[in-house]
Amino acid sequence: MNQVKIESAQAGNRGESVRSDCFVSITLQKSEGIQIDLKSKVKAMFEKSIKQLINDVLKHFEIEHARVEMEDTGALPFVMAARIEAAIKKLVKTEKEFLPELLSSNKETTRRDMFRFSRLYLPGNTPRLMINAGIHKPNGLILDLEDAVAPDKKYEARFLVRNALRSLNFYGAERMVRINQIPAGLEDLDYLVPHHVNLILVPKCESADQIIEVNKRIDDLKKKHNLTHDVWLMPIIESALGVIKSHEIATAAKNVVSLAIGLEDYTADLGTRRTNEGTESFFARSMVVNASKAARIQPIDSVFSDISDMEALKENVQRSKALGFEGMGCIHPRQIRVIHENFAPDQVEIDKAKKIVNAFYVAKEKGLGVVSLGSKMIDAPVVKRAQKSVDLAVSLGLLESDWRTNIES
């Protein structure tokens, strides 16, 4: 461990509106051991355990003399540890990491074709918005290192997101992280891949080369840490160039499972204003859908920014589904239910899908090589799409798993 010239460093957040976080200031000293000045509303109950954690982290990094000032607003241990480590690594050069326990549930992998109706964005440097976010049951939780984090906070946010991937209860949601724009985002991967992230969102993607760069870094990290789990990619198309190259990006690698569009940056690139009707982005959204369908991956729509207008959100989701999108982002938990309800298959879709799937099984049971429904022949892609609708309806509780026992062939 080599000490650098800086004698003090800070990490974390403080202020009247800050909750579930802490602000840490560490000053290295030449003598006098470890001195801790703790300010916390829960000091009476947790002073001993908080000071023990501070001492444990300092000892791990071989720091024997330092003054530590902490302002705590109810931070969980994994948050405190991230803040302390970030401050320490501004002061000393070390390859060591102080890693919290990895929850067994956070080792679970996800399928490339899992449903991704909703993905909830959470600022990667704001712990209070992460904690318990999974109880709202989005399909994915995105810990955002890009636009939601101020430039001077991006370094310390990496430690918080890393620790969250290990210690945060995601309540079954897919563990997603949006990295920074390439090339800066490549370094983010060092804090994510070894800690069982399920999916990486690659922002402002404009070429297959960027996906290849990301995968090279992922592969290097997997080899270094002896990892075998899949890390899926969701490139985000946010520019005119990205739209034109959307199919190239969608087919850039086997672990690209979704292609998303970001309309705020896209409309800014066009020099136009984003509207609820979306006429200005119709071409781009159609291109992303077509590129995704051609590549056999999921097209994912942009977020809807008005969190107060649920009716407008409902209309937007219905338009999105009609275009062929299979999910969208959200920026507030209240949007999740509306998104799920309106991306879910309706009764007409379910009934049609049941007839097609049942016709397939009847033909199979009779040993027929051709599937027909009435006078119409049904080809394999139609059956596959119908089966997907049936599976989705079952998973959402809209259809019983043994539905075929009550259907007339």
C-alpha positions in Angstrom: 0.0 0.0 0.0 1.4 3.4 -1.0 0.3 6.6 0.5 -0.3 9.5 -1.8 0.3 13.2 -1.0 -3.4 14.1 -0.2 -3.9 14.0 3.6 -7.7 14.0 3.8 -10.6 12.9 1.7 -14.4 12.7 1.8 -17.1 10.5 0.5 -20.9 10.3 0.8 -23.7 12.7 1.2 -25.0 15.0 3.9 -27.7 17.6 4.3 -31.3 18.0 5.6 -32.8 15.9 2.8 -30.3 13.0 3.0 -31.5 9.8 4.5 -30.0 6.3 4.8 -26.6 7.6 4.0 -23.5 9.0 5.7 -20.8 11.5 5.0 -17.2 10.4 5.9 -14.1 12.5 6.1 -10.8 10.8 6.8 -7.5 12.6 7.6 -4.3 10.6 7.7 -2.0 11.2 10.7 1.5 10.2 11.7 0.5 9.2 15.2 -2.2 9.1 17.8 -4.0 6.0 16.5 -7.5 6.0 15.2 -9.8 8.9 16.4 -13.5 8.7 15.5 -15.9 11.6 15.7 -19.4 10.2 15.1 -22.6 12.2 14.7 -25.7 10.0 14.3 -29.4 10.1 15.4 -29.0 6.4 16.3 -25.7 6.9 18.2 -27.2 5.7 21.5 -28.1 2.3 20.0 -25.4 1.7 17.4 -22.3 3.7 18.3 -20.4 0.6 19.3 -21.2 -1.3 16.0 -20.6 1.7 13.8 -17.2 2.4 15.4 -16.3 -1.2 15.1 -17.1 -1.2 11.4 -14.9 1.9 10.9 -12.0 0.3 12.7 -12.5 -2.9 10.7 -12.3 -1.1 7.4 -9.3 1.0 8.4 -7.5 -2.1 9.7 -8.2 -4.0 6.5 -6.4 -1.2 4.6 -3.6 -1.1 7.1 -4.3 2.4 8.3 -3.1 2.8 11.9 -3.3 6.6 12.4 -6.2 8.6 11.2 -9.0 10.9 12.2 -12.4 9.8 11.0 -15.4 12.1 11.1 -18.8 10.5 10.2 -22.2 12.1 9.9 -24.7 9.3 9.8 -28.4 9.6 8.7 -29.3 5.9 9.1 -26.9 4.3 6.7 -26.8 0.5 6.5 -23.4 -1.2 7.1 -22.8 -1.8 3.3 -23.4 1.9 2.7 -21.0 3.0 5.4 -18.3 0.5 4.3 -18.6 1.8 0.7 -18.2 5.4 1.8 -15.2 4.7 4.1 -13.5 2.6 1.4 -14.1 5.3 -1.3 -12.5 8.0 1.0 -9.5 5.7 1.8 -8.8 5.0 -1.8 -8.6 8.7 -2.5 -5.8 8.7 0.0 -3.9 5.5 -0.7 -3.2 3.2 -3.6 -4.2 -0.3 -2.9 -5.7 -3.3 -4.7 -7.5 -4.5 -1.6 -11.3 -4.4 -1.4 -13.5 -4.5 1.7 -16.4 -6.6 0.6 -19.6 -7.1 2.5 -21.2 -10.5 2.6 -22.7 -11.7 -0.7 -26.4 -12.7 -0.2 -27.1 -16.1 -1.6 -30.1 -14.6 -3.5 -27.7 -12.2 -5.2 -25.8 -15.1 -6.8 -28.8 -16.1 -8.9 -28.6 -15.8 -12.7 -31.3 -14.7 -15.1 -32.5 -16.1 -18.4 -31.8 -14.2 -21.7 -35.6 -14.4 -22.5 -37.0 -13.5 -19.1 -39.8 -10.9 -19.2 -38.5 -7.3 -18.9 -41.8 -5.3 -18.9 -40.4 -2.8 -16.3 -37.0 -1.7 -15.2 -36.8 0.9 -12.4 -34.0 3.4 -12.5 -32.3 4.1 -9.1 -29.6 6.8 -8.8 -26.4 4.9 -8.0 -25.2 7.3 -5.3 -28.5 7.6 -3.4 -28.9 4.7 -1.0 -32.4 5.7 0.3 -33.9 5.1 -3.1 -32.3 1.6 -3.4 -33.4 0.2 -0.1 -36.7 -1.7 -0.5 -37.2 -0.6 -4.1 -37.7 -4.3 -5.0 -40.9 -4.6 -3.0 -42.6 -2.7 -5.8 -41.9 -5.8 -8.0 -40.3 -4.3 -11.1 -38.8 -6.9 -13.4 -35.5 -5.2 -13.1 -33.8 -2.7 -10.8 -31.2 -0.4 -12.5 -28.5 1.0 -10.3 -27.5 4.0 -12.4 -23.9 5.2 -12.7 -24.5 7.5 -15.6 -26.9 10.4 -15.9 -28.3 10.0 -12.3 -24.8 10.6 -10.7 -23.0 13.9 -10.6 -19.6 13.8 -12.3 -17.7 14.5 -9.0 -19.6 11.6 -7.4 -19.1 8.9 -10.0 -16.0 7.4 -8.4 -17.5 6.9 -5.0 -20.8 5.7 -6.5 -18.9 2.7 -7.9 -18.2 1.4 -4.4 -21.8 1.9 -3.3 -23.2 0.1 -6.4 -20.7 -2.8 -5.9 -21.7 -3.2 -2.3 -25.4 -3.0 -3.2 -25.0 -5.8 -5.7 -23.7 -7.9 -2.8 -25.9 -6.8 0.1 -29.1 -5.2 -1.2 -32.3 -7.3 -1.2 -33.5 -7.1 -4.8 -36.7 -9.1 -4.0 -36.3 -11.2 -7.1 -35.8 -8.3 -9.6 -33.1 -8.7 -12.2 -29.9 -6.9 -11.0 -29.1 -4.3 -13.6 -26.5 -1.5 -13.8 -26.3 1.3 -16.3 -22.6 2.1 -16.8 -21.2 5.4 -18.1 -20.7 6.0 -21.7 -17.9 4.1 -23.4 -14.9 4.4 -22.8 -15.4 5.6 -19.2 -17.9 2.9 -18.6 -15.3 0.2 -19.1 -13.8 0.9 -15.8 -17.2 0.7 -14.1 -17.3 -3.0 -15.1 -14.5 -3.8 -12.6 -16.9 -3.0 -9.8 -19.8 -5.0 -11.3 -18.9 -8.2 -13.1 -17.1 -9.9 -10.1 -20.2 -9.2 -8.0 -22.9 -11.0 -10.0 -24.6 -8.3 -11.9 -27.1 -9.8 -14.2 -27.4 -7.2 -17.0 -25.4 -4.2 -18.1 -27.1 -1.3 -19.8 -24.7 0.4 -22.3 -25.8 4.0 -22.8 -25.5 6.1 -26.0 -24.4 3.1 -28.0 -23.6 3.9 -31.6 -21.7 0.9 -33.0 -21.0 -2.8 -32.6 -17.4 -1.9 -31.7 -18.6 -0.5 -28.4 -20.3 -3.8 -27.5 -17.2 -5.7 -28.5 -15.1 -3.5 -26.2 -17.5 -4.1 -23.3 -17.5 -7.8 -23.8 -13.7 -7.9 -24.0 -13.5 -6.3 -20.6 -16.2 -8.6 -19.2 -14.4 -11.7 -20.5 -11.1 -10.5 -19.0 -12.8 -10.0 -15.6 -14.5 -13.4 -15.8 -11.2 -15.1 -16.5 -9.4 -13.1 -13.7 -12.0 -14.0 -11.1 -12.8 -17.5 -12.4 -16.4 -16.7 -13.2 -18.8 -18.6 -15.5 -22.1 -16.8 -15.1 -23.8 -14.9 -18.0 -23.7 -11.1 -18.1 -26.4 -9.9 -20.4 -26.2 -6.6 -22.3 -28.9 -4.0 -23.1 -27.5 -1.3 -25.4 -29.4 2.0 -25.3 -30.0 3.8 -28.6 -29.9 7.5 -28.0 -28.8 9.2 -31.2 -29.6 9.4 -34.9 -26.4 7.4 -35.6 -27.4 4.8 -33.1 -30.8 4.4 -34.7 -29.2 3.9 -38.1 -26.9 1.3 -36.7 -29.4 -0.4 -34.4 -29.4 -3.8 -36.2 -25.6 -3.8 -36.2 -25.7 -3.2 -32.5 -28.4 -5.8 -31.8 -26.4 -8.5 -33.5 -23.0 -7.5 -32.2 -22.8 -10.3 -29.6 -24.7 -13.3 -28.3 -25.2 -11.8 -24.8 -27.1 -8.8 -26.2 -30.6 -9.7 -25.1 -32.4 -6.4 -25.4 -32.2 -3.1 -27.3 -33.6 0.0 -25.6 -34.2 3.5 -26.8 -33.6 6.6 -24.9 -35.8 9.4 -26.2 -34.6 12.4 -24.2 -31.2 12.3 -25.7 -32.5 11.1 -29.1 -34.9 14.1 -29.5 -32.1 16.4 -28.3 -29.9 15.0 -31.0 -32.6 15.7 -33.6 -33.1 19.2 -32.2 -36.7 18.6 -31.6 -39.0 18.4 -28.5 -40.3 15.1 -27.1 -44.1 14.8 -27.0 -46.5 12.3 -25.4 -47.8 11.4 -28.9 -44.3 10.5 -30.0 -44.7 11.4 -33.7 -41.2 12.9 -33.6 -39.7 9.5 -32.5 -41.9 7.1 -34.5 -39.2 6.3 -37.1 -36.5 5.7 -34.4 -38.8 3.5 -32.3 -39.9 1.5 -35.3 -36.2 1.0 -36.3 -35.3 -0.2 -32.8 -38.3 -2.6 -32.8 -37.5 -4.0 -36.3 -33.8 -4.3 -35.5 -34.6 -6.2 -32.3 -37.2 -8.5 -33.8 -34.8 -9.3 -36.7 -32.1 -10.2 -34.1 -34.6 -12.2 -32.0 -34.1 -10.0 -28.9 -36.4 -7.8 -26.9 -37.1 -4.2 -27.9 -37.5 -2.0 -24.8 -39.1 1.5 -24.9 -37.9 4.7 -23.2 -39.0 6.0 -19.8 -42.1 8.1 -19.5 -41.1 11.2 -17.6 -44.4 12.5 -16.2 -44.8 10.5 -13.0 -48.1 12.2 -12.1 -50.1 11.4 -15.2 -51.1 7.7 -15.1 -53.6 8.0 -17.9 -51.0 9.4 -20.2 -48.6 6.7 -19.2 -51.3 4.1 -19.9 -51.8 5.5 -23.4 -48.1 5.6 -24.0 -47.7 1.9 -22.9 -50.5 0.9 -25.3 -48.9 2.7 -28.2 -45.5 1.2 -27.2 -47.0 -2.3 -27.2 -48.8 -1.7 -30.5 -45.4 -0.8 -32.1 -43.9 -4.1 -30.9 -42.0 -3.1 -27.8 -41.9 -5.6 -25.0 -41.2 -3.4 -22.0 -40.1 0.1 -21.0 -38.2 2.0 -18.3 -39.7 3.7 -15.3 -38.5 6.4 -13.0 -41.0 6.0 -10.2 -42.5 2.9 -8.5 -46.0 4.1 -9.1 -45.5 3.6 -12.8 -44.7 -0.2 -12.5 -48.3 -1.4 -12.1 -49.6 0.6 -15.1 -46.7 -0.7 -17.2 -47.3 -4.3 -16.2 -51.1 -4.2 -16.7 -50.9 -2.7 -20.2 -48.0 -4.8 -21.5 -49.7 -7.9 -20.3 -51.8 -9.8 -22.9 -55.5 -8.9 -22.9 -58.2 -11.5 -23.0 -58.6 -11.4 -26.8 -54.8 -12.1 -27.1 -54.9 -14.9 -24.6 -57.9 -16.6 -26.2 -56.2 -16.5 -29.6 -52.9 -17.7 -28.3 -54.7 -20.6 -26.5 -56.3 -21.7 -29.7 -53.1 -21.7 -31.6 -51.1 -23.5 -28.9 -53.8 -26.1 -28.5 -54.0 -26.7 -32.2 -50.2 -27.3 -32.2 -50.5 -29.9 -29.3 -53.5 -31.6 -31.0 -51.5 -31.9 -34.2 -48.5 -33.2 -32.3 -50.6 -35.8 -30.4 -52.1 -37.0 -33.7 -48.7 -37.3 -35.3 -49.5 -34.7 -37.9 -46.7 -32.7 -39.5 -48.9 -29.7 -40.3 -50.6 -27.5 -37.8 -53.9 -25.9 -38.8 -56.6 -23.8 -37.1 -59.8 -24.1 -39.0 -58.8 -23.6 -42.7 -55.6 -21.7 -41.9 -52.2 -23.2 -41.7 -50.0 -22.1 -38.8 -46.3 -21.9 -39.1 -43.7 -22.3 -36.4 -43.0 -18.6 -35.6 -46.8 -18.0 -35.0 -46.9 -21.0 -32.6 -43.8 -19.7 -30.8 -45.3 -16.3 -30.4 -48.6 -17.7 -29.2 -46.7 -20.0 -26.7 -44.9 -16.9 -25.4 -48.2 -15.1 -24.8 -49.6 -18.2 -23.0 -46.5 -18.5 -20.8 -46.7 -14.8 -20.0 -50.4 -15.1 -19.1 -49.7 -18.0 -16.8 -46.8 -16.2 -15.1 -49.0 -13.2 -14.5 -51.8 -15.3 -13.0 -54.1 -14.5 -15.9 -54.4 -18.1 -17.0 -54.3 -21.4 -15.1 -51.2 -23.5 -15.8 -53.5 -26.5 -16.6 -55.7 -24.5 -19.0 -55.6 -27.2 -21.7 -57.6 -29.6 -19.5 -60.6 -27.3 -19.9 -60.3 -26.3 -23.5 -62.3 -27.8 -26.4 -60.1 -28.9 -29.3 
